[in-house]
Amino acid sequence: MSECQDMLQAVDKAARKIGDECGSTEVALIAGSGLGGFAGRLSDRTVMPYKDIPGFPLSTVPGHAGEWITGTIAGKRISLMSGRVHCYEGHDACSLAFPARVMARLGVQILIVTNAAGGVNKSYQPGDFMLISDFINLSGIHPLCGPNIDELGPRFPDMSNALDGGLRNLARSAARDEGFDVREGVYAMMSGPAFETPAEIRMLRILGADAVGMSTVPEIITARHAGIKTLGISCITNMAAGILDQPLSHKEVLETGELVKERFALWMARIIENI
């Protein structure tokens, strides 16, 4: 049996398990560090730990619960990944692609990916939300390397509009309805787990990045490959290295997530309602 067939069978096995236990939905959300509390807003929830899903990669990072949750909000059924996996945990590119491939087999049409990010743009402040208009992949990994799974998408997918402009407009309008403005910019992915150096942040600024993090890009690429419309949102939880005279820590990331969780939850509900 070929490597592609093996992967597709593994993806389908996971999708069947989730479908049987939780049901399928057309809208899914991946919640980043400190943002998984949105799950508490869902009613009629079905919760499945990642460890109970065959072949599903496991998250080990604080702030990532590691649960697949299906529930109702704003009158719509959605699937939510409370926590994700990262390459710095030891996962390879194939594992990073696995959840989005499962979503594709479950029939997800719209994916909202969120993350905690460092502000590279000096006009940003902790607590800001940034709509991701484009990305720069500096992680050294790519989720589509290896044999292509033709059933999921083409060998050479176009990334010109990997983040859907219509969904960004909808999200911007939903933020205004909630009484706040959002940023829009370019997200750069580095591999981590160390925070970036001041020199790396200066490089990213020259390259045109507005925010930096250690996730999200593999999910966007995989979703685009599978024809899923994607909305990307970064919560600026700290200013990147060298901007402020203070050390960086994951504790600050989680603390900022806690401060904005109410606004984030109301905004997500409004976005989903308007989809």
N, C-alpha and C positions, 0 to 999 in steps of 0.2 A: 504493500500500500504506500502511495506517495506521501511526502511530507505535507502537501496541501490537503490531501484527503484526511490525514490524521488530524490536522488543525481544525478543519471544518467539522469533523465528527466531534471533537472536543468542544467546540463552540456550540454546536447544536445540542449536545448533551447538557451543557450548562443552561442553555436557553429553555430546553424542555423542563428542566427542574424548576427554574424560576417561573415559567409559564404555568406549570401545574400547581405550584404553591402560592404564587402571588398574582398570577394573571399577567396579561400583556397590556401595554399602553402605547400611545403614539407620542407622548412627551416624556422626556427623561431629564434628570438633573444630577450632576456630579458636584457634591459639596466639598470644598477645600477646607484647609486648616481653620478650625474655629467657627465654621459656617454650617456645620451639620445640625445645629439646633433647630434649623428650619423644619426638620423632620417632625418635631413636636407639634407643628401646626396641621399636620395631615390627620384627617379623620378616617375611620374604617381602615386602619393600618394593618398590613401584613408585613412582618419583619423576618428576614432570613439572614443570618450571619454568613459572611463570605465563606467561612469554613464548611458550611453545609452545601455549598454550590460546587459541583464537580469541576475540578480544574481551575477554579477561580483564584487569582492571586490574592494573597493576604496582606493587609496593611498592618504596619507595626509602629506607626508614628502617633505620638500624643495628639489628640484633637481629631483623629480619624477613627470613628467607631467601628468601621468595617462591617457595615450592614446594608443589605439591599432591602429597600422599603417601598412598598406600593400603597398608595393612599389617595384620598380625595382632598382637593383644595380648590376654592373658587369654582366649585361645581364640576371639576375635571379630575379624572384619574391620572396620576402620574407615577412614574418610577423614580426613585431617588437612591443614589449611591451615597451613603453617609461615610465619606472617606474614600481615598484612592491609594494606589500604590505608586512608588517612585523608583527610578533607576538606582538611586543611592541606597535603597534597601537591599539591593542585590538582584533586582528583577531585570530580565533582559527585555529587548524591544518587543518581542512577541507577547510577553506577559502584559506589557503596558497597553498593547493593542487589544488584548482579549476582551475587556469589558465592553468597549464600543462595538466590537464585532458581535458580541452576544446581543447588544441592543439592536443591532441591525437585523439579526435573525428573529428577534422578538417583534419586529415591525415598528420600532421607534422611527418617527419621521422628523422630530425636532429634539435637539439635545442642547441643554444649557449647561455649560461648564464654568465653574467658579473656582477661584483660588485666592490665597493670600499672597501678596506680592510686595516687593520693595519698591519704593518710589525712586526712579532714576531722574525723571523730570523734576527740576527743582521747584516748580510752581505747585507740585502736588503736596498734600498733607496727609498724615495718617488718619484713616477714617474715610478718605475719598473712595468712591467707586469709579472704576475705569472700564468702559466698554472696549473690548479688544477689537481693533479694526484690522490688525495684521500681526504677524509674529516673525521672530528671528530664532531659528533653531541652532543654538550653539552647544547643545548637550552632547554631541558626538554620537547620538543614536537616532535611528529612524524606524518607526514601527512597520514600515512596508518592505524593509529589507528581507531578502530571502525569496523563495518561490511565491508568485502571486496567486491568491485564491480568486479565480475568475468569477466564482459565484458571488463574491462580495464586492468586487469592483475592478476597474481596469488596471493594467500594469503601470501606466503612467498617468495618474490622475492630475488634473489641473488644480493648482492652489491659488489662482488669481483672486478668487472670492471665497476663500475657505471659511470666512466668517460672514454670515448672511446680513446684507445691508438692511433688508426689510425688518429683520428681527432686532437689529440695533435701533432702528427708528422707533419700533414698538416699545423697546425698553426705555429709550430716552423719554418718550411720551409718558410712559407709566411712572417714571421718576418724577416728572413735572406734576403729575396728578397727585403724587405723594408729598409734594412740596419741597423737592430738592433737585439740584442739578448733578449731572454726572460728567466725568471726563471721558475722553475717547483717545486711544493711542495704541502704540505698538508694544507688544509683550515679548520679552526675550527670555528664552529658557536656557539655563545653565544646569549642569548635572547635579551640583551639590555633593555632599550634604553641608560642606562649609559655606558660610555666607561669602559673597563675592568680595574681592579686595577693592580698595579705592581706585586702583589703576584699572581694574576690569570695569568698574562703573563708569569711569571716564571714557573708556573705549565704547561701552554700550551707548552712552549719550551721543558720541560722535557718529555711531552707526544708525542713530535715529530711534533708539528704544526709549520708551517712557516708563516702563516698569519691568521688573525682573523677578523670576521665580524658578522653581525646580520641577514643574509639572505642566499639565494641560495641553502642551503642543502635540504630544503623541495621540491624545484623545481627539483633538481637532483634526489632525491628519487622517486618522482612521475613520472618523465619522464622514469626512469629506469623500474619502475613497469609497465609502458605502452609500453615498448619496443622501446622507442625513444633513439637514439644515442645522447649522450650529450658531449659537450665541455664546460669546465668551465674556466673562466678567471677572475683573480683578478687584479685590479689596486691598487698598494700599494700607498695609498694617504697620509699616515702618518706612523710614527713609533709608535708602541704600547706603552702603559704606562710604565714608568720606564726606557725606553731606552735613551730618550733624556730629558734634564732638561727643559721641557716646557709643558704647559697645552695642552690638546687635545680639538678640537672643530670641529663641522660639517662644519664650515666655511673653515677650512683648507682642508677638504675632497673635497669640491666643488671647491676650488681654484686649487688644484692639478688636478682635473678632467678637468678643463678649460685649464690647461697648456698642457695636453697630448691629448686633444681631436682630434687634427689633425692627430697625429701618430696613435691613436686608430682607427679613421675613415678609414685611408688608409689601415691599417692592416686588419680590418674587411672586407673591400671590396676585398682585396686579398684572404682572407680565403674563402669567399663566392664564388669568381670566381673559386677557385680551387676545391671546393666541387664537 
